[in-house]
Amino acid sequence: MKKYKIEIEEILQRVVDVEADNLAEALDKVQEQYDNEEITLDYNDFKDVDIRQYIPYIEMGNDDKRYCSECGNEMTQGYCINDGLEYYCNDDCLHKHYTQEEYDKMYDSDYAYWTEWE
């Protein structure tokens, strides 16, 4: 049986009223209240939950870097699965999720490949 890392993200949300001369001031006031713990969100502020495969994005927003879906190491070469949905830096990490036979089938159907990035 395969082992997967699954991430659970809860979203909390609250709308607050604040008096200010402009939007920037209103945002600053609420940020200060939040930083000073005058506003704290809890289970009553629950909005949504997202459950998905965990992929460690160590440096969010940097599209040039790729990280192994298993160990989290930054990659300059490795296996790419399903157009980047999963990355594996070496055979050991890949084979924790896929057998060689499974990888070969994905490779034959252009679903997976080995590559190098600059």
PyMOL commands that set and color helices and strands:
alter all, ss='L'
color gray80, all
select helices_A, chain A and resi 23-35+43-45+91-94+100-108
alter helices_A, ss='H'
color red, helices_A
select strands_A, chain A and resi 6-12+46-53+66-67+74-75+77-81+86-88+112-116
alter strands_A, ss='S'
color yellow, strands_A
deselect
rebuild
show_as cartoon
